[in-house]
Amino acid sequence: MRFRVIESSSGFRIERPHRCPVTIRLAPWAFVVNVEGRAPERVGLCEYDRLVDSTSRMLIQRWLRPPHVTGPAAGKKRISRSQICEAIEPAVRCQWKRLLAKADPAVVAVQDAVFGATGEHAFLAEEEALYREGYLVRDVLKYRAAAIALVHIESELWPEFYRRTVAPDVRQLEAGWLDTASPNALIYAMRRWCDLFSSSGTAYRSLNRTLMNLPGGIRPALVCRLQKLRLKRPMVSGLELTTLLLKPDVPGPRDPEASALLLNMLHHATEAEIHRTIARIAAHTGRTLSPSRESHIRFVLRFLVDYPEPHRGGLSGLADKAVRWHRDAARRTVDELGAADTPTAYPPIPLPAVEGITFLRTIGDLAEEGERMQHCIASYAGAAIAGETFLFHAEYEGQHASIEVAACGDVRQAVGPRNSRNAAATWGAQHLHLWAHPLRLRAGRIEELP
């Protein structure tokens, strides 16, 4: 691919035949990528990959004139954006390094620290007012939690902080309080960045120690959930903190006492206990579970919260009880809810007419499904009888799966034997998602097209 790079003191321009030239300019706090007929795009100083991507996208989209190509060139294959990226990357890298050396070192250091901590760019890092706050700049460079706050203050942290500390009057909230989230107001709030993570709007000892020693490997958006709870001790282990912060992703036990005990137990669970619990549940379900994967920790928590009774022991003890409870779910369901021919509630729409998908019509069907698939689907019998959920069996390419569709039309769960993931679960979930479209319309989850 032919292109030409024209260098200037404050930027460079890339020209390609039959395309509008793309100009990249170094602004005081960011790169500005511009092409004729399109709004300029700002890119952080350290977002090199995004700079290449933005440049290639503008090169391929904007024509200088209609491409009336004739002759031998007419049969040429069209160049893809990935090919453009690969072609311009060496030139863009060279220019990026040249211009970065001209930028303010303090700005580069802050944006590099933010990008290294979060993989994102903070728009506040382009505000001159930020660099007048010497202590704040030092905190962003030193503490990963401060860099996370700088990125997520407007989207995740500021709204709740404002409600609790700045505008306690409901009338102020109804009057359009989000308009007050100006850059200057956000930078002022960043002076108390530890308070932004507090459930009360005021930092406390355990929170401060956690933020100052924030373990690596935790998603920035997950760290922002610290605002929704009060830590009972400093959390300096990545696995312990991740497990606690993932708890809101799963429904708690129906008994309020059991839910409170579970939350308290997660506050005090050690890394060794969590490892043992994951290994115990992995052995029971036959799945390979890794403590380093959020989805696996979330699965373990869902498995634990199925146990409905209050538990006052440790996490390992709860795991043992949950394993026994799941193992006995089928027999217990028939004993508690009556005869095996007791019907489950039918959906208010016709059943899916898809070969391989079967609606589980009775308690007996649920008990057989639980025994055959070795999971706790029978424990949902009460909800199925009440019409709160609809349960199906799917068979696809010799594999089997159980699928739960909520009354609102959401596919909540789709699992194979022993809660594993397989092709039947994916296939069945896709078909039942399409089937449940009218349920989502009824529940107002989606709007009907005009």
Backbone torsions as a table, in degrees:
resi	resn	phi	psi	omega
1	MET	NA	132.8	-178.7
2	ARG	-92.1	132.6	173.1
3	PHE	-155.4	162.9	-178.5
4	ARG	-132.1	138.2	178.6
5	VAL	-108.0	124.3	178.1
6	ILE	-112.5	118.0	-172.6
7	GLU	-92.8	144.1	173.3
8	SER	-134.7	173.9	-176.1
9	SER	-66.4	-31.7	-175.6
10	SER	-113.7	12.0	179.9
11	GLY	172.9	-155.0	177.7
12	PHE	-160.6	164.3	-179.7
13	ARG	-130.2	137.8	176.9
14	ILE	-110.6	124.4	180.0
15	GLU	-114.8	139.5	178.8
16	ARG	-134.9	139.1	-178.2
17	PRO	-53.5	135.5	176.8
18	HIS	65.6	18.4	177.5
19	ARG	-127.6	153.2	172.6
20	CYS	-68.7	136.6	178.7
21	PRO	-66.7	145.8	178.4
22	VAL	-105.3	127.8	-178.3
23	THR	-107.8	130.9	176.1
24	ILE	-116.5	121.9	-175.7
25	ARG	-124.2	140.6	176.9
26	LEU	-86.2	108.9	172.1
27	ALA	-85.5	172.2	-178.3
28	PRO	-56.7	-32.0	-172.3
29	TRP	-125.5	-0.3	-176.9
30	ALA	-163.9	171.5	169.9
31	PHE	-91.9	142.1	176.6
32	VAL	-115.4	118.2	180.0
33	VAL	-102.1	126.3	-172.4
34	ASN	-137.6	145.4	173.5
35	VAL	-144.0	148.8	-177.4
36	GLU	-58.0	132.7	177.0
37	GLY	84.6	12.9	-178.6
38	ARG	-143.7	147.1	179.2
39	ALA	-65.6	139.9	178.3
40	PRO	-60.8	150.9	178.9
41	GLU	-118.5	128.5	179.7
42	ARG	-93.1	136.7	-179.0
43	VAL	-130.6	133.2	179.9
44	GLY	-59.1	154.2	-177.0
45	LEU	-60.8	-30.6	-176.6
46	CYS	-100.5	3.1	-179.4
47	GLU	-89.8	67.2	-176.0
48	TYR	-63.1	-46.7	-178.8
49	ASP	-60.1	-39.8	179.2
50	ARG	-68.8	-32.8	177.9
51	LEU	-63.6	-45.0	177.7
52	VAL	-63.8	-43.2	-178.3
53	ASP	-63.5	-45.0	-179.5
54	SER	-64.5	-41.7	179.8
55	THR	-63.7	-45.8	-179.5
56	SER	-65.0	-36.4	179.6
57	ARG	-64.9	-40.6	179.0
58	MET	-71.9	-32.9	178.4
59	LEU	-65.5	-34.9	-175.2
60	ILE	-87.9	-18.5	-173.5
61	GLN	-95.4	-29.7	-172.0
62	ARG	-103.4	120.3	178.3
63	TRP	-97.9	140.1	174.7
64	LEU	-72.8	-33.6	177.6
65	ARG	-154.4	161.6	-179.2
66	PRO	-56.7	137.2	-174.8
67	PRO	-81.0	68.8	177.5
68	HIS	-82.7	80.5	-175.9
69	VAL	-94.2	130.5	177.9
70	THR	-129.5	170.2	177.2
71	GLY	81.2	-155.6	-175.2
72	PRO	-59.4	-31.1	-177.2
73	ALA	-71.4	-17.3	-175.8
74	ALA	-65.0	-27.3	-177.6
75	GLY	-90.9	2.8	-178.0
76	LYS	-70.8	149.2	178.9
77	LYS	-74.8	139.6	-178.5
78	ARG	-68.6	139.4	-178.0
79	ILE	-81.2	133.4	180.0
80	SER	-86.2	166.2	-179.7
81	ARG	-67.7	-34.2	177.8
82	SER	-63.6	-35.1	177.0
83	GLN	-68.2	-37.5	177.2
84	ILE	-65.4	-44.0	177.7
85	CYS	-56.2	-47.8	-178.3
86	GLU	-63.7	-35.9	-177.5
87	ALA	-73.2	-41.7	-174.7
88	ILE	-88.7	-12.5	-173.3
89	GLU	-55.1	-47.3	-179.9
90	PRO	-60.3	-41.4	-179.1
91	ALA	-68.0	-42.6	179.8
92	VAL	-65.0	-39.8	179.0
93	ARG	-61.9	-43.5	179.4
94	CYS	-61.4	-46.1	179.2
95	GLN	-67.9	-37.4	179.1
96	TRP	-60.8	-45.3	178.9
97	LYS	-64.3	-39.9	-179.8
98	ARG	-63.5	-45.2	-178.0
99	LEU	-73.8	-33.9	180.0
100	LEU	-62.4	-33.1	179.0
101	ALA	-67.3	-20.4	179.1
102	LYS	-90.0	-12.5	-177.4
103	ALA	-75.9	162.9	177.6
104	ASP	-63.3	123.2	-177.8
105	PRO	-58.5	-34.6	179.8
106	ALA	-65.4	-40.7	179.3
107	VAL	-66.2	-43.4	179.0
108	VAL	-62.5	-42.0	-178.9
109	ALA	-63.1	-42.6	-179.4
110	VAL	-66.6	-47.3	-178.5
111	GLN	-66.6	-33.4	177.1
112	ASP	-67.4	-41.2	178.5
113	ALA	-64.9	-41.6	179.7
114	VAL	-65.6	-45.5	-178.9
115	PHE	-66.8	-37.9	177.8
116	GLY	-66.7	-32.4	-178.1
117	ALA	-82.2	-29.6	-171.6
118	THR	-126.3	-17.4	-173.8
119	GLY	73.2	13.6	-177.8
120	GLU	-131.3	171.4	178.0
121	HIS	-109.6	136.7	178.0
122	ALA	-98.0	123.4	-179.3
123	PHE	-65.9	-26.0	177.6
124	LEU	-66.6	-21.6	178.3
125	ALA	-71.1	-4.5	175.3
126	GLU	-100.0	2.2	-178.0
127	GLU	-94.0	127.4	-179.6
128	GLU	-61.3	-32.5	-178.1
129	ALA	-61.3	-28.9	-179.9
130	LEU	-61.3	-39.0	-173.0
131	TYR	-81.1	-3.9	171.1
132	ARG	-86.0	-10.0	178.5
133	GLU	-95.5	86.3	-174.3
134	GLY	-58.5	-45.1	-179.6
135	TYR	-64.9	-38.4	-179.5
136	LEU	-66.4	-43.2	178.1
137	VAL	-60.0	-43.0	179.0
138	ARG	-63.4	-38.3	178.8
139	ASP	-66.4	-39.9	179.2
140	VAL	-63.7	-38.2	179.1
141	LEU	-71.6	-28.3	-173.3
142	LYS	-95.6	-38.0	-171.3
143	TYR	-115.5	126.9	178.4
144	ARG	-62.6	-36.2	-179.1
145	ALA	-62.6	-36.1	178.2
146	ALA	-67.1	-38.7	177.0
147	ALA	-65.1	-39.0	177.1
148	ILE	-63.0	-42.3	179.1
149	ALA	-61.8	-39.1	-179.1
150	LEU	-63.3	-36.9	-179.9
151	VAL	-76.1	-41.9	-169.3
152	HIS	-104.0	8.8	-174.8
153	ILE	-62.4	-42.7	-176.3
154	GLU	-75.2	-42.0	-173.7
155	SER	-82.8	-35.1	-171.8
156	GLU	-114.6	-42.8	-166.9
157	LEU	-97.5	-41.1	-173.8
158	TRP	-62.1	-46.1	-175.7
159	PRO	-54.8	-49.6	-178.6
160	GLU	-69.8	-38.4	177.7
161	PHE	-61.1	-41.5	179.7
162	TYR	-64.1	-42.6	-179.6
163	ARG	-59.6	-39.8	-171.7
164	ARG	-85.9	-28.9	-171.2
165	THR	-120.0	-32.8	-173.7
166	VAL	-98.2	-42.5	-175.2
167	ALA	-129.1	73.7	178.2
168	PRO	-70.4	-17.4	-180.0
169	ASP	-77.2	122.6	-178.9
170	VAL	-59.0	-32.6	-178.8
171	ARG	-63.9	-33.5	177.6
172	GLN	-68.3	-35.7	179.1
173	LEU	-65.5	-40.0	-177.4
174	GLU	-73.2	-14.8	-176.2
175	ALA	-89.4	12.8	178.1
176	GLY	91.0	50.7	-174.3
177	TRP	-65.6	-22.5	-179.0
178	LEU	-64.7	-21.1	178.2
179	ASP	-63.2	-20.3	-178.2
180	THR	-79.4	-4.0	-178.0
181	ALA	-82.4	57.4	176.9
182	SER	-77.9	161.2	178.6
183	PRO	-54.4	-41.7	-179.2
184	ASN	-65.1	-39.6	178.6
185	ALA	-66.1	-38.7	-179.7
186	LEU	-69.2	-39.4	177.7
187	ILE	-66.8	-37.2	175.6
188	TYR	-61.7	-41.9	178.6
189	ALA	-67.1	-31.5	179.8
190	MET	-65.3	-18.3	175.2
191	ARG	-60.0	-27.3	178.2
192	ARG	-113.1	49.9	-170.3
193	TRP	-62.1	-29.7	176.5
194	CYS	-65.0	-35.9	179.2
195	ASP	-64.1	-27.2	-179.1
196	LEU	-62.1	-26.7	-178.6
197	PHE	-91.9	2.5	-176.0
198	SER	-91.3	143.4	177.8
199	SER	-71.1	-19.0	-179.2
200	SER	-106.7	-6.8	-176.3
201	GLY	89.9	-0.5	178.5
202	THR	-132.0	125.8	-177.9
203	ALA	-66.8	155.4	179.0
204	TYR	-135.6	172.5	-168.1
205	ARG	-59.3	-49.7	-177.0
206	SER	-63.5	-37.7	178.6
207	LEU	-67.1	-45.8	-179.8
208	ASN	-58.8	-45.2	-179.3
209	ARG	-65.8	-35.2	177.2
210	THR	-66.6	-44.3	-178.0
211	LEU	-68.8	-37.4	-179.4
212	MET	-71.6	-21.6	-179.6
213	ASN	-123.1	36.5	-173.9
214	LEU	-58.0	121.5	180.0
215	PRO	-68.5	151.9	179.5
216	GLY	-78.3	168.8	175.9
217	GLY	84.9	2.1	179.4
218	ILE	-100.6	129.8	179.5
219	ARG	-57.5	136.5	178.9
220	PRO	-54.9	-41.9	179.9
221	ALA	-62.7	-30.1	178.3
222	LEU	-71.7	-37.7	178.3
223	VAL	-60.8	-34.2	-179.6
224	CYS	-63.8	-18.3	178.7
225	ARG	-70.6	-10.1	174.9
226	LEU	-56.6	-24.7	-179.1
227	GLN	-67.1	-17.8	-174.4
228	LYS	-97.4	0.9	178.9
229	LEU	-146.6	168.3	177.5
230	ARG	-114.6	117.7	-178.0
231	LEU	-67.2	137.8	178.9
232	LYS	-94.6	-8.0	175.7
233	ARG	-161.3	160.0	175.3
234	PRO	-63.3	139.4	-179.2
235	MET	-115.2	102.8	-177.8
236	VAL	-110.7	1.1	174.6
237	SER	-99.1	130.0	-179.4
238	GLY	-61.9	-40.5	-179.0
239	LEU	-68.1	-41.9	-179.8
240	GLU	-63.8	-45.1	-178.3
241	LEU	-69.1	-41.4	179.0
242	THR	-61.3	-43.9	180.0
243	THR	-60.9	-42.9	179.5
244	LEU	-65.5	-43.5	-176.0
245	LEU	-73.7	-19.9	177.4
246	LEU	-83.5	-11.0	-177.9
247	LYS	-55.2	-41.0	179.3
248	PRO	-62.7	-14.3	-179.5
249	ASP	-74.9	-13.9	-177.3
250	VAL	-120.5	146.2	178.5
251	PRO	-68.4	141.1	179.3
252	GLY	-81.5	170.5	175.4
253	PRO	-58.8	150.3	-178.9
254	ARG	-66.6	-30.4	178.0
255	ASP	-75.1	120.6	-179.1
256	PRO	-58.8	-35.9	179.2
257	GLU	-65.0	-43.3	179.1
258	ALA	-63.7	-37.9	179.1
259	SER	-65.7	-43.3	179.4
260	ALA	-65.7	-39.7	179.1
261	LEU	-65.8	-38.5	179.3
262	LEU	-63.9	-44.7	179.7
263	LEU	-62.9	-42.2	177.7
264	ASN	-63.2	-38.9	-179.9
265	MET	-65.4	-40.1	179.0
266	LEU	-67.3	-30.2	176.0
267	HIS	-62.7	-32.0	-173.6
268	HIS	-109.5	1.4	179.3
269	ALA	-67.6	132.6	179.0
270	THR	-88.1	165.5	179.5
271	GLU	-61.1	-39.3	179.5
272	ALA	-64.3	-41.0	178.5
273	GLU	-62.9	-41.5	-179.2
274	ILE	-65.4	-40.2	177.1
275	HIS	-60.5	-45.1	-179.7
276	ARG	-64.5	-39.5	-179.8
277	THR	-65.2	-43.8	178.7
278	ILE	-62.6	-42.6	179.3
279	ALA	-64.4	-38.4	-179.3
280	ARG	-64.7	-45.4	-178.1
281	ILE	-72.9	-34.9	175.9
282	ALA	-61.5	-41.3	179.8
283	ALA	-65.8	-37.8	-178.8
284	HIS	-71.6	-42.1	-174.4
285	THR	-87.5	-13.0	-178.3
286	GLY	74.6	17.6	179.4
287	ARG	-101.9	154.0	172.7
288	THR	-90.3	110.7	-176.3
289	LEU	-113.5	133.6	-178.6
290	SER	-115.4	132.0	177.0
291	PRO	-65.8	-12.9	-177.4
292	SER	-90.0	-2.4	-178.4
293	ARG	-111.5	125.1	-177.9
294	GLU	-60.0	-41.3	-177.2
295	SER	-62.7	-33.0	178.7
296	HIS	-73.3	-39.1	176.8
297	ILE	-64.8	-39.5	178.6
298	ARG	-63.4	-38.7	177.5
299	PHE	-63.3	-42.7	179.0
300	VAL	-62.1	-42.5	179.4
301	LEU	-64.1	-40.9	177.5
302	ARG	-62.1	-39.4	178.8
303	PHE	-62.4	-41.7	-177.8
304	LEU	-69.9	-41.7	-174.2
305	VAL	-74.4	-11.2	173.7
306	ASP	-63.9	-27.7	179.0
307	TYR	-70.4	117.5	-167.3
308	PRO	-86.3	-15.8	-173.5
309	GLU	-86.8	153.0	174.8
310	PRO	-61.9	139.3	178.5
311	HIS	-128.2	123.7	-175.8
312	ARG	-106.7	8.0	178.9
313	GLY	-96.3	-153.7	-178.9
314	GLY	-90.0	179.8	-176.7
315	LEU	-66.5	-38.1	179.6
316	SER	-63.6	-39.8	177.9
317	GLY	-64.0	-39.3	177.6
318	LEU	-65.0	-37.7	178.6
319	ALA	-61.6	-42.4	178.8
320	ASP	-62.6	-43.9	179.3
321	LYS	-64.5	-41.3	-178.9
322	ALA	-65.2	-38.5	178.4
323	VAL	-62.8	-45.8	178.7
324	ARG	-64.3	-40.1	-178.3
325	TRP	-64.5	-43.4	178.2
326	HIS	-66.4	-37.7	-178.5
327	ARG	-64.9	-35.4	-176.5
328	ASP	-96.4	8.6	-172.1
329	ALA	-60.5	-42.5	-176.2
330	ALA	-64.0	-49.1	-179.5
331	ARG	-63.9	-41.2	-177.7
332	ARG	-65.1	-38.4	-178.4
333	THR	-62.3	-46.1	179.8
334	VAL	-64.2	-40.3	-179.5
335	ASP	-65.3	-39.3	-172.7
336	GLU	-84.4	-35.3	-170.7
337	LEU	-103.4	-1.5	173.2
338	GLY	112.2	-157.8	-173.5
339	ALA	-65.9	155.5	-178.3
340	ALA	-65.6	-22.7	-178.7
341	ASP	-89.9	8.8	175.3
342	THR	-62.1	123.9	-173.4
343	PRO	-79.4	149.6	168.7
344	THR	-88.2	160.4	-177.6
345	ALA	-71.3	137.2	177.7
346	TYR	-81.0	147.7	175.3
347	PRO	-64.3	154.8	179.4
348	PRO	-78.3	7.0	176.5
349	ILE	-127.3	161.3	179.7
350	PRO	-58.4	145.3	178.6
351	LEU	-63.7	152.7	-178.6
352	PRO	-64.1	133.7	179.2
353	ALA	-98.1	59.9	-179.2
354	VAL	-118.9	121.3	179.2
355	GLU	-63.5	128.4	-178.4
356	GLY	106.0	-11.9	178.2
357	ILE	-112.1	123.0	-175.6
358	THR	-123.0	130.7	176.3
359	PHE	-78.8	133.8	179.2
360	LEU	-85.9	106.7	-166.0
361	ARG	-90.1	-20.2	-174.5
362	THR	-137.9	168.9	174.9
363	ILE	-61.8	-37.5	177.8
364	GLY	-60.2	-41.0	176.7
365	ASP	-60.8	-41.1	-179.6
366	LEU	-66.7	-41.5	179.4
367	ALA	-63.4	-44.2	177.6
368	GLU	-63.7	-39.4	178.6
369	GLU	-63.0	-43.5	179.1
370	GLY	-62.1	-42.0	179.4
371	GLU	-68.5	-42.5	-177.7
372	ARG	-68.4	-40.7	-175.2
373	MET	-93.7	-9.1	177.4
374	GLN	58.4	50.6	171.9
375	HIS	-146.1	-174.4	-167.6
376	CYS	-101.8	33.4	-179.1
377	ILE	-59.5	-28.7	-178.7
378	ALA	-65.6	-21.4	179.6
379	SER	-70.1	-11.5	178.1
380	TYR	-93.7	11.6	-176.5
381	ALA	-61.0	-41.1	-179.5
382	GLY	-59.4	-44.7	178.4
383	ALA	-67.1	-34.8	179.7
384	ALA	-68.4	-39.9	178.0
385	ILE	-64.8	-37.1	-178.4
386	ALA	-79.6	-5.7	-179.2
387	GLY	79.2	15.9	178.8
388	GLU	-81.0	-19.5	-179.4
389	THR	-153.0	155.6	179.3
390	PHE	-125.0	132.4	-171.3
391	LEU	-116.7	138.5	-174.4
392	PHE	-134.8	156.1	169.7
393	HIS	-112.3	136.1	-179.9
394	ALA	-122.6	138.7	175.9
395	GLU	-128.0	126.4	-175.3
396	TYR	-150.3	123.0	177.7
397	GLU	51.7	42.7	177.3
398	GLY	79.0	0.7	178.2
399	GLN	-107.2	157.5	-176.1
400	HIS	-126.1	152.4	179.2
401	ALA	-154.2	155.9	173.7
402	SER	-113.4	138.4	-174.0
403	ILE	-133.5	135.2	177.7
404	GLU	-111.6	127.9	175.2
405	VAL	-118.0	121.7	-179.9
406	ALA	-70.0	160.3	179.9
407	ALA	-61.6	-23.2	179.1
408	CYS	-83.1	-2.8	176.4
409	GLY	99.1	0.1	178.8
410	ASP	-82.7	136.4	172.2
411	VAL	-82.1	103.9	-173.5
412	ARG	-81.0	-42.3	-176.5
413	GLN	-142.4	145.5	173.7
414	ALA	-149.4	106.3	-173.5
415	VAL	-136.4	153.6	175.3
416	GLY	-92.3	-161.4	179.5
417	PRO	-56.5	135.8	178.9
418	ARG	55.1	40.0	175.7
419	ASN	62.3	27.0	179.2
420	SER	-83.7	167.0	173.9
421	ARG	-101.4	134.9	177.7
422	ASN	-150.7	179.5	-176.3
423	ALA	-65.2	-34.1	179.9
424	ALA	-65.0	-37.8	179.3
425	ALA	-64.8	-44.4	179.8
426	THR	-65.9	-45.6	-179.5
427	TRP	-62.8	-48.0	-178.7
428	GLY	-63.9	-39.6	179.7
429	ALA	-63.6	-38.9	179.2
430	GLN	-64.4	-45.3	-179.5
431	HIS	-68.0	-40.3	-178.8
432	LEU	-73.5	-26.4	173.9
433	HIS	-64.1	-42.8	177.1
434	LEU	-65.6	-42.9	-179.6
435	TRP	-61.2	-36.2	-173.8
436	ALA	-82.9	6.5	180.0
437	HIS	-54.6	-45.7	177.7
438	PRO	-61.9	-31.5	177.8
439	LEU	-65.6	-39.8	179.1
440	ARG	-68.6	-33.5	174.9
441	LEU	-63.8	-44.5	-179.7
442	ARG	-61.2	-38.2	-176.3
443	ALA	-83.8	-3.3	-179.5
444	GLY	75.2	17.9	179.4
445	ARG	-74.4	-26.0	176.4
446	ILE	-138.2	159.2	179.4
447	GLU	-99.8	140.6	177.9
448	GLU	-74.0	135.6	-179.5
449	LEU	-69.0	144.6	-179.9
450	PRO	-69.1	NA	NA
